Structures are given as C-alpha cells and as structure tokens.
C-alpha cells in the first residue's frame, strides 16, 4: 500500500532536539509532532506507510501550551501532541539527517 493524504496529515513534522537526537542513536526512536486527535494506531500506520519501515512501539505525549508575557500583556502558546516511535530492529529513518 502507499501513503494517503490522511497519513501525511497525521505526521506534522519531526522534532529535532538534543534529547530526541540522542534517542535516535541509542534506542532507534524518532520523535514527531502529530495531529491533536491522532491515535497510536493511526500514527503507527502513517509512519509505516510514508517511510516504509516496521514500527515496534508508539508512545504519545500531550504537551501543554505555555503562558508567555511581554510586559503587562499575557498570552498563551498553543499546546501540541508528540509521538515517540520506536522502529523494529534493522530499520532506520533518514528524516533527521542534515544535508
């Protein structure tokens, strides 16, 4: 099967931080920002269809929005949902490579 429009809507963007980059090498885990209503099954299917790899495990974290101030004005950043995807042995992604 090939990736559908819904699969590309589920995965928003890869999260490239120092912590997520170290997890990539150590335990074959990749972190993505995902749709707010995406389930673990939908995330697993999207990664498998888009990147043609085998997913072992998916963990989902709801990140709360942060309150931000500038002087007397108070605002709030939007929260987001991220997924940590562990790939099966022998599989890897080239999504976080700089080039």
Secondary structure as GFF3:
##gff-version 3
##sequence-region A 1 99
A	DSSP	alpha_helix	5	10	.	.	.	ID=ss1
A	DSSP	beta_strand	11	14	.	.	.	ID=ss2
A	DSSP	alpha_helix	18	27	.	.	.	ID=ss3
A	DSSP	beta_strand	29	34	.	.	.	ID=ss4
A	DSSP	alpha_helix	40	51	.	.	.	ID=ss5
A	DSSP	beta_strand	55	63	.	.	.	ID=ss6
A	DSSP	beta_strand	67	70	.	.	.	ID=ss7
A	DSSP	beta_strand	73	76	.	.	.	ID=ss8
A	DSSP	beta_strand	80	87	.	.	.	ID=ss9
###
